Amino acid sequence: MDTLTPAPPDPRRWWALAALVASMLTLGFDLTILNVALPTMAADLDAGTGAQQWMADAYVVVFAALMLPAGLLGDRFGRRRMLITGLGIFLAGSLIGALAGDVNAVIAARAVMGVGGALVTPLALSVLPTLFAPDERTKAVGIVSAASALGLPLGPIIGGWLLNHFWWGSVFLVNVPMAALGIAACVFLLPETRDPASPRVDALSTALTVTGLGALVYAIIEAPTRGWGDPLVLGMLAGSALLIAALVVRERRVQRPMLDMTLLTHRGFLLNTVAATLVNFILSGLLFVLPPFLQAVLGHDALGTGVRLLPMMGGLLLASRLAPKVVARFGARATVSAGLVVLAFAGILGSRTTIDSGYGFVALWLSLTGFGFGLALIPAMNGGLSALPRDRAGSGAGLLMTMRQVGGAIGIALLGSLLAAGFRDRLDVTGLPPGAADTAGESVVAAHLVAQRTGSADLLASANSAYVHGMGVVLLVCGIAALVAALLAAAFLPATPRPTETSTAPDMAAEEADARQ
């Protein structure tokens, strides 16, 4: 019998899920933990603004570019094996970062960690359809998604505590025991699954995928600082378009393509992937504006900021428990649409935040954000994975996660530019020397530093007011985008049957795949 046959109802599958949770939790808090340490690292390593940007972004570029090939490698050589390999690479990159003595070594370490993260993320999701029947899969996807999202607020909390007691390298070193725990859990608890008939690894297609997505993400990251009309940004965007077009042409001509374009012909997979990408776009904007507001405007430290992000986690955990029941009662399309409506309400409510609103008001719309995020994302991802033929689970999950990651990067780039423009437009720098005025316009943190050096209480008040204005514009745009996405989901997402009626869905998907072959 094929090793891809779903595991029988056995308590062991929940222990296997624990292995995946340990893996995703490690990656989750690493996404935010470095931000807390950047100021300290910049001082110790003499790192300028550009170097700091790449210490954070080297991971994102490599991570997004390698997820598609990583899914294929798992299909071909074994998903458990590639998961363990990815966690091992992530562990090695963390050790390099902890021992690094200069900026270049830190950037290299982050890139290595991105390789490991790219192997772990899509494969952790692609294992779920082989472990769980449709009636349990929504709950499993919710648990894994919650584990990944739990790391977002945990990162600043852990990072703030470590920096209060140890050197900056501890934010890398903390990954080592977590990754080792994930490796041990995968070795002892996770069954091996693979598809020996999957396409061979095509070096040229892999290169086109990596360079094309890498150029796209690079351009998105650089655009807010360089400008969308900058020759380098335009060149990277044009190069990305050419490389991805060349990949599509090549894949359409080969008999057994590495990137199966027919995945996009599955309406359920395509539309659920688009929905999940839009959710990530919106959430990235909501999370991007919060830390500076909590730290600079409200005056909390890094540890306090992490603690104050916990209401979002509470909303997400509640959604992860309710989503399977809501899907069973009303269907996935209604659940995704409702989650996006909640996200829209959270964004519009958040746009009413003022300097005098207080944290209680922020906690309210932050809780709604987490609840809407979980209610929309969990069934969208489950619907996308359920629509896949089981023999392409790895590559399909890689495509889904790549789209989500690129959606998040675009959200940060576009909404970050909007925030910066709104901040500069409202900032009053009257009376400041030109150099100090330019510095103050870079960010609310920079404006605070200039205000401290010049002793200008007016600049401090103006910076806070200008940032809250820019944040309000971003949140309003996020709310409108979520509302539009909700309407699109309600109109176009397939009306999937309830889980109790879809017990044969994996077998049907496999039969469709066999028919196509």
N, C-alpha and C positions, 0 to 999 in steps of 0.2 A: 504494500500500500504506500502511496505517496506520503512523504514526510510532512507535506503541507496540510494533511487532513487535520481539522480542528481537534484539539485535545478533548477527551471525554470529560464530563463533569467530574472533576477531581480537585480536592483542596490544594493540590500541588500548584495548580495554575495561579492561585492567589499568592503563593510564595514566589512564583516566577514574576508576578506583577510587582512584588516588593523589590526584586532586583532591578526592574526597570525604574521604579520610583527612586531608588538610591542613585541611579545613574542620572536621571533627569534633575533631581534636586541639586546634585553637584554642579551641573551646567547652569542651572537656574540662578543660584546666588552668585556665580562667577560673573554673570552679565552686569551686575551692578556694584559688586564689591570694590572693583578697581577705582571707580569714580571717587570714593571716599579717600583713597590713598594718593590720588594724583597731585594735590598740592604739596604734600610731604615729599613725594618722589621727585617732583620738579625742583624743589630746593636742594635735595641731596645729590641729584644727578645733573643739575644745571640744565634742565630741559626747558626749551622755549615752548610757545603755544603750539606750534606745528608738531613738535615732538610729542607733546602731551596728547594731541589729537590722535596721532598714530599709535601711541601706546594703547589707547582705548579701541581704535578702529581696525587695527591689523587683524584682530580676532574676527570682526564682523565680515571683512572682505573675504578672507579665506573660508570662513564658515559657510557663507552664502554660495560661494563659487563651487565648493566641493560636495554639496549635499546630493546633487543628482548622481554623479558617479558613485558616491558612497552607497546609495540605495541599490545600485546595480551590483556592486561588489558583494553586498549582503545576500542578494538573490543567488549569486553565482557560487560563492565560496562558503556560505553559512552565516546566518544573521548573528547567532551567538558569538561565533569566532570573530566577526568584524566588530561587534559591540565590545568584546574584551580588548581587541586591538585598539579601538578608539579610546577606551578608558586608559589603556596603557600609554598611548601617545599623549593624552591629556595630562596624565600624571607626570610624564617626562617633561612636558612643557612647563608645568607648574614648578618643578624642581629647578629648571633653568632660570625661570623668573625669580625665584626666591634667592638664587645665588648670583644674579646678574649684578655687574658693577658699573654698567653704563647704559645709556638710552637705547642704543642699537641692540644690545642683548635682550632688553626688556621687550622691544618690538618683535624681535625674532621669537622670543618665548611665547608671546601672544599669538603669533602666526602658527606656531606648532600646536598650541592649544586649540586654535581654530580647526586644524586638521582633525584632531581628536573629537571635537564637538560635532563636526560635520559627519563623522562616522556614527556617532552615538544617536543623534537626534532622530533621523529618519528611520533607522533600524529599530529603535525602541518602539516607534509607532507601528512599523510594518509587522512586528511580531504579534501585535494584538489580535488581528483577524485569525491567526493560526491557533491562538490560545483560547479565545472566547467565542461562543455562539452569539448570534445577533442580539438575543435578549439580554446578554450580559455585557456586550461590547460598549454600549453607551456609558455604563458605569465605569468600565475600565479606562476608556478614553478620558473620562472626567477626572479619575484619580491621577493619571499620568499628567494631564494638563494642570491640575492643581499642584502637583509636586513641582513642575517646572515653574509655575507662577509664584509658588511659595518662596522661591529663591529671590524674587525681585525685592521684596521688603527685607528679607533676611540678609541680603548682601550688605546694605548700609549698616544694619544692626551689628552683624559680625565684624565688618570692617572697622566700624567706630570703636568697638570694644578692643579689637586687636591693636589698633594704633594707639590706644590709651595705655597699653601694657608692653608692646613689643615694637620691633622695627618694621618698616614698610614691607619687607619681604615676607612677613607673616601672612599677608593677604594672598600670596601665592601658595605658601607652605600649607595653609589650612586645606587646600584642595587634595593634598596627598593622601591623608587617611580616608577622606570621602571617596576618592577614586579607587583606592585599594579595597574599600568595603564594597563598592559597586562591582569590581572585578570578581571578588570572592562570591558575591551573591549570584552573578551570572554563571560562574563556573559550577556552582553546586545546585542552583535552583532552576536555571533556564534551559529548556530543551532546545536542541539544535533544529533549525528549519532552513531549507534551501530549495532552490530550483535548479537542478543540474542542467536543464535544457535552456537556461537563460542565455541571452546573447553573450558572446565573448567581449572582453574589455577592449574597446576600440581606442587606441592611443590618440589618433587624430581627433575623433569625436570628443574624447575627454579633454584634450587640449583646447578645442574650440569652446566647449562648455565652460571650462575654468576661466579662460581668458575673456570670453564674452561676458559672463556674469561678473567676473572680477572688474572689468573695465566699467560696467554699468554701475556697480556698487561704489567704485572709486569716484566716479563722476558725481554720483548722488551725495557722497560724503563731502566732497570738496566744494560743491556748488554753493552752499550757504556762505562760505568764507571767500571764495574766489569770484563768485558771481556766475549766473547761468550763461552769460555771454563770453566768459573767459575762454581763450583759444584751447587751453588744455582740457577744460570741461567739455567743450563742444567736440573736440577731437576724440575724447574718450567715449562720448555718447555715439558719435558716428562710427567709431571703431567697434563698439559693442554691437550696434545694429548690424554691421557687416558680418561680424563673427557669428552672431546668433543666426543670421540668415543663411550663412554658409553651413552651419550645423543642421538647420532644418532641411536644406537641399540635400545634404549628404545622407541624412537619416531616412529621407523619403525614398532614396534610390537603392538602399541596401535591403536584402531580404529579411535579415534578422537585426533590426536597428538596436543600438544601445539605448537610445531614447525613443521609446515607443510612442509615436505621435497619435496612435489610435487611442491612447488613454484619454485624449481630449475629446474623442467622439462619444465617450460615456457622459451623457448629459448630467447625471447625478454627480459624477466626479468633478467635471468642469465647473458647474455652478456652485457646488459646495466649496470648492477651492477658491473661487472668486469671493464668496461670502466670507470665508475665513481670512482671506487677504485683506478685505475691507475692514474687518474687525481689528486686525493687527495695525492697519494704517491709523485707525481712529484711536486705539489704545496707546499707540506710540506717542501721539500728540498729547493725550491727557497726562501720560507719565513724564513726558519731556519737560513740561512747564512746572511741575510740582516741586522737585527738589530745590531749585533756586528760590521759589516762593517761600518754602518752609525754612530754608537756611538763611537767605539774605534778607527777605522782607520781614518774616516773623522772628528771626533770630535764633533758631534752634541749631544745635550742633549736628554732626553727622549721625550719631547714635540716636538722637531725638528725632531726626528726620525719618530714619528707618522705622522707628516705633510708630510714628504717625502715619505711615503708609499701611499699617496693619488693617484698618477698616476695609481697604480694598480686598485684602486676603479673606476677611470674614465674608464679604459678599460673594467672592468666588467659591469659597467652600460651601456656602449655602446653595449656590447655583449648581455645584457639582452633585449635591445630594438630590436636588429637586429636578434637575434636567431629565433623568431617565423617566421619572413619573410623568412629567409634563409631555415628553415625547410620546409615551405610551397612551396618554389620554387625548392629546390634540394633534400629534404628528410632528415630524421634524420641521416642516416648512413653517408652521405656525409658531413653533418654539424659537427658531432662529429669528423670525420676524419680530417676535415679542422681545427677545433679547436686544435686538438692535434698537427697538423703540425705547427700552430702558436706558441704553447707552445714549441715545439722543437726548432723553430727558436729563440725564446726568450732565452731559456737556452743556446744554442750555442753562441748567441750574447753576453749574459751575461758573458760567460766564457772568453771573451776577455777583461773584465774589468781589469784595472790596477790602481795603486795608483794615477796616474796622470790623469785618465780618466775624473774625475769631475762628479758632480751629474747629469748633463744633459744627459750623456750617460746612466747612471743608470735609470733615469726616462724613457728613451726611451724603454729599454727592460722590465722595470717593467710594463709599459703601455701594451706592447704586451703580457706579462704574464697574466694580468687581462683579456684582450680580449680573449685570447686563452682558459683560464680557463672557462669563461662564455660560450663561443661558444661550448665547448665540454661538460661541465658538465650539463648545463640546458636541452638540448635535451636527454642526456643519462638518467638523472633522470626522466624526463617526460616519456621516452620510457619504463623505468623499471616500473614506477607506472601504466602506461596505460596497460601493459601486465598482471597486477594482476587481479584476480577475486575481485569484489568489496567487497565481504564479508570477505576478508583477507587483506584488505588495511592496517590495523594497523600493523599486524605482518609482512607483506611484507615490509612496509616502515621501520620498526624496523630493519629487516635483512639488507636492503639496507644501512641504516645509520650506522649500526654496521660495515659492511664491509668497508665503507668509513673511519670510525674512526680508525679501526685497520690498514687500509692502510696508513693513515697519521702517526700513531704511528710507524709503520715499516719504513716509509720513514725517520722520524726524527732519529730513532735509527741507521739505516744502513748508511744514508748519514751523520749523525753526527759523526759516527766512522770514515768515510772516511775523513771528514773535519779535525778531530783531528789528524789523521795519517799524512795527508798532511802538517798540520801546524807544528807538531813536527819534521817532516823530514827536513823541510827547516829552522827551527829556529836555529840561531847561538847563543849558550850560552857559547862560549869560554871565559874563564877567570872567570866565575861565580862559587861560591861555590856550591857543589852538591845539598844542600837543596834549594838554590835560583834557580838553574837550573831546578830542578823538578817542583817547583812552577810555573816558567815561562812557562813551557811546558804544563800546564793544559789548558790555554786558552789565547786568545789575551788580554783580560782584565787583567788577572793575570800577563802576561808579561809586560804590561804597568805599573802596580803597582810596580813590581820588578825594572823596569827601572827608575821609579821615585825615589825609595829608594836608588838605587845605583848610580843615576846620569849618567846612561849609554845611550848616544844618539844612539850608535850602536845597542844596544838591542832593542830600540824603533823602529828604522828603520827596523831591521830584523823581528820583530814581525809583523809589518804592511805588509811587503813583504810576509812573510810566510802565513799570513792569507789570503791575496788576492790570493796566489797560491792555497791554500786549497779550497777556495771558487770557484775558476775557475774550479778545478777538479770536485767539486760537481755539478756545473751548467752544465758542459759538460756531465756528467753522466745523469743528468735530461733531457737534450736535446736529448741524444741518446735514453733514455727510452721512451720519448714522441714520437719520430719518430717510434720506434718499435710498440708502442701502436697504433699509427695512421694506420700503415700497418695492424695490427691485426683487428682494427675496420673496416677498408675498406673491409677486406676479410670475416669477420665473423658476423658482426652486421646484423640483419635482415633488409631487404629493406622495411621499413615501408611505407605505403601509405601516401599521403599528408593528413593533418588534415581535409580538406574538404571532404575527401573520407572515413573518419573513424568515422562518427557521431554515428554509431551503435556499435562501439567497446566495450563500457562498457556493453551493453546488450549481445553482443556475449560472452564476458568474463564471465558474470553471467550464461549464458546458459551452457557454458563449465563446470563451477563449479557445476551446478546442475546435469549435466550428470555424472560427476565423483562421485557425492554423491549417 
